[in-house]
């Protein structure tokens, strides 16, 4: 069961790690990834696992809502596990959209609309409330979703903890290797996702 102490530890270490990345690691790490890794297909493919998780979570919540409307449904342990995990991912998806718009950070590379980026223009920074696809790098949404997913399952299905951590790490490695995100984006996304996963599990009556 997650505790206040564990949440504070995640917040502290996540914040420190993100600041270190923003100040010293983001730009050289992105440049290295661009020159050595980003054209390797496996790195581009790995982050799609998070998109599968997103879709499955939304599907689970829709099915649960329909069941609640048309029939009496009292979830058992397995159903509660699925619903809690889906809810954690759904909250992560909502939180990332708000924070991406709030921070307005440019991407490591230009992915859409010829927007400024670190690799193309040397652009690096935050533009608060800027809006637009080219200013939505921080935090990493894929990382937020997959770590919320993994954290919720970490507490609810502890026998498979190695699997949950492995899924999250594969997505994170893909995001960095493909140069989709700065390390600071990933660190912030992981911190947010872990906190959301802990919060959902802590608020669930069953757990």
N, C-alpha and C positions, 0 to 999 in steps of 0.2 A: 504494500500500500504506500503510495507517495506521501511524503510528509512535508511540512513547511521548511524543515531544514534542508531536505533534498532540493526543493524548489529554489530556495535562496542560493544554494551552492551552484545550481545550474545557471541562475541569473548572473551571479558574480563572475564565474569563470567564462560564461558565454560573452558577457559584456567586455571583459578584459581581452579575451581572444579577438573579438571583433575590432576593438580599438587598435590592437597591435597590427592586425591585418590592414586596416584602413590607413594607418600611418606609414607602415614599412614594407608590407608583404604584397599587397594587391597588385601593384604595377609590375614589379619584376616577375612575380609568379605568372601573371597573365601573359607577359611577353614570352616567357620560357615555354608556357603551354602552347602558345600560338606557333612558335617555331619548331616544336618537337612532337606535339601530341595531337593537335586539334584536327588533323586530317585523317586520323586513324578511325575507321568506321565504328569500332566497338565502343569508343567513347561517345560518339554521337548517338548510338543506339541505346545505351544504358539508361539515360534519363527518361525514356519512354515508359519504363516500369512505373514511375510515379504517376503518369497519366492513366495507366490501367487501374491503379489504386484509386485515383480520383473518381473515375467512372464507376467502379465497383461500389465505392462508398455512397455516392449519390443514388445508385440503383437500390442499395440496401435501405436507405432512408425512405425512398419512395414506396417500396414494397411494405415497409413497416407502417407507413402512414395509411396506405390503402387497407391493410389488415385491420388497423385500429378503427377505421370508418365502417367497414362492412362486417366485421366479426369480432368476437371477444378474443383478445390475444394477450396472454400473460407470458412474457418471455422467460424461458428457463436460463440456465447458466450459459449455454452456448449462444442462444439468441441475444442475451445481454452483452456477451463479448463482441458479437458482430455489430450490434447497434452502438455500443460505446466507441468502438474503433471507427465506425463510419461517421459518428458524430464528431470525433476528434479531427478526422480528415476534413469534414465539411467546415468546421470552425476555422481550421487552418487555411482553407481556400478563401474564406471570407476575410480573414485577418490579413492575408498577404495582399489582397487587392487594395485594401485601405492603406496599408503601410507603403506599398509601392507608389501609390499616388502621392502620399504625404512626403516621402523623401525625394522623389524625382531624380534618381541617380542614373547616370549614363552607363551603357553596357561596355564590356571589354571589347567587343567587336560590333560592327554595324550589321544588324539583322533585318532592319525594316526602315523604309522611308528615308534612306540616306542620312540617318540621324548621326550626330557626332559620337565618337567612341574613342577608347584609349588606343587601340591598334591603328585605326584609320587617321585620327586627328590629334592624338595625344590628349584628348579630353578626359578629364577625371574629376568627378565632384558630384555634389548634391545640388539640386535645384528644387527647393521646397515647393510643393503644389504645382509643379510645372505641367504635369499631364502629358499624355502621348506615349506611344509604344516605345519610343527611343529613350524614355526616361523612367523605366520601371525595373531596374536591375536589382534594387535593394528593398527587402531581403529576397533571397532566392525562394520562389514559390514552390518549386519541385522539392527543395530540401525541407521546407516547412511542412509540406503535406506528408512526405515519406517518413520524417522523424516523428510527427504526430502519430502516424500509423504504427510505427515501430515501438514507440513509447507506450501507447495504449496496450499493445499486445505484450510488451515486456512485463507489465504488471499482471495482466490477465491470463497469459499463457506462458509462464516462466520456464517451462520445460524446453521451449523452442527459442529461447533468447538469442542463441547464436544465429539462428535463421533470421530473426527480426533485425538484428544488428547488421548482418551481412546484406540484406536487402537495402537498408538505408545507406550503407557504405558504397555499394555498387552504384547507386544513383548519384551519390556525391562525387565519386571518382569520375563518373561520366561527365558530370557538369563541369568539373575542373579540367579534365582532359580535353574536352571539346571546346574549352574556353568560352563556355556559355555564361559563366559567372565569375566574378572576383571571389577570392577567398573570404573576404569580409561579408559578401552577400550570403555565402554558404554558412559561415559561422553564425550570422544573425538569424538566418532561416532555421538552422538546427536548434538554436537556443529557443526561439519562439515555438517551434514544433514540439520540442520536449516539454516545455511548460504547458502547452495546450493539452498534450497527451496526459500529463500528470493531473491537470485540473479536471479533465473529464472523468478520469478514473476515480479521483478523490470525491467527486460529487455524486457518483453513481451509488445508489443505496446498496446494491448487491455487493459492491466491492469495498 
